[in-house]
Amino acid sequence: MNMINAIAVNDLRFAYDKSNEVLRGITFSINPGEFVAIIGNNGSGKSTLLKLMVGLLKPTKGQVLIDGIDTRSAKVSDLARKIGFFFQNPNDQLFASTVRDEIAFGLKNLNLDEDEIKRRIDAALADFKLQHVENVFPRFLARGDKQKVCLASIIAMGPKIILLDEPTTGQDHRDSKAVMDNTRNLNERGITVVLVTHQMINVAEYATRTILLNRGELIADAPTRQVLGNVDLMRRCDLLPPQITRMSAAARSLGIRDIVLTVPEMVTAFLRLANA
Amino acid sequence: MELSNTQQNEICIDNVTFRYPTSKSDVLRNLSLTIRRGEFVGITGPAGAGKTTLCMAMNGLVPNYTLGNYRGTTFVKGKSTLEHSISDLSTHVGLVFQDPESQLIMSTVEEELMFGPVSHGQTRKEAIASAHEMARILGLTDLLNRSPQTLSGGQKQRVAIAAALTVNPDVLVLDEATSELDPVTVQRVFELCRMFHDKLGKTIIMVSHEIELLSEHAERLIVIDNGSIELDKAPKDAFKDFEIFKRTGVRLPQVAEFTKTLREKGFLIREGAILTIEECLDSLRALLGR
């Protein structure tokens, strides 16, 4: 089968200044429809990697291909049709005077006719249940709703891939879960998702594959269970798996063989043992 | 309230109601809270609950700086925040915010860490020593000559915490100060606060969504919603009233959620919430008869 990777990163190197290489030869590829987390401590290079993927930065060496297009030769605006970028702080991305205008803004640059623009806006408002605030100034919305507007604006553009940079930082459990559930819905519709986050509970619950960076190098690229289950490796990279995952690793002496990622998984693993 | 009583308490918030000039409803509602010297208090609650406003009331920023409609009284070491200046109160209460950008103003990290000591009367030489000592404790030594603006979010936040600590306040209030840090650094900040608390007798007030770490380190867990205190208990007693957690959307620590589910399935697990991995393993061992 000859499938084009959603994202292909080949021996990627990047330095803001010559003496200090931030990414030191990173290689991986992501297939269409995957939900991949990129994790690493502060300074591991993950934010730089994201900027390279959307073409805001160009590789010092190596290449990044987005849906087959080399970011070195592509215009950021061309890449923007394929890849949506969800910022950490929703205020960085909201500037229109109503929610409807916010969603319309990107669409107007796509040379679509008026009917198609209207259809897409209405679909995005309905998708994220934002109809009742369509005429509100986005900055007056609660943080959770601001994030929905950002996601709606991105999705209206019809991207194949979305990148999320710390989408749940500083949020309470309810808002965090809402953003992640929305993201999962998009992924289930076939959109490739790349999530950069420090929140390991969300990595455990939502991402099927995890890429671990440390000091600009790719340390691990494997199913999430395998990466988060390696508590020692995670600690060496200044990361900490969720409490329940660490507990399952410590429960081996009790006969629990599985590494669990969520509380329901732990319950199942325990019941299996207790009923054996 | 008698002044003699309030003096023994580090912070005493007495029936405070507050509304910002621009807000349509009260952000704090008849809120009373007494924090005693040397306590480690964890505060959590949903977005918009009033957590940041409460923190700002603790050193007089609310209402002296923000203005707004304020009723009730807050005492810091017996001093009413309405009758003392913010700079006077700030020697007692150090505040670290969510957003480090708003706090970093100097051109190098070293100067940033010297700012507090110098403005509180230390000589330049003393201030350099204080700055370097704090940089060492927080792992910032390599960054002393960097401009705070060039640092990553996590590094900025560590500088902000270090800067608040250099003036040696009795009370350190951290308002979601760890939200941008990587998991091990978050844990280090909690452990550092625990050290300040255990060894130096500091009062720590930590606002956070990190429910596992709050439960492990805090002596008191407070849940705030809609400007009122919904729960104020020791963590081991806090996770019995599940309704409060459901209503406020605050999640339980994962091991507490796990043992709650096992109890619901009829397993006899000793009463009292289980908050750490070790406690949880102990009760599983007992259940399995090992």
Interface residues (C-beta under 8 A of the other chain):
Chain A: G40 N41 N42 G43 S47 A142 R143 G144 E166 T169 G170 Q171 D172 H173 R174 D175 H198 M200 I201 R235 D238 L239 L240 P242 Q243 I244 R246 M247 A250 A251 L254 G255 V263 P264 M266 V267 F270 L271 L273 A274
Chain B: G45 P46 A47 G48 Q98 S152 G153 G154 Q155 E176 S179 E180 L181 D182 P183 V184 T185 V186 Q187 H209 E212 G249 V250 R251 P253 Q254 V255 E257 F258 T261 L262 K265 F267 I277 C280 L281 L284 R285 L287 L288 R290
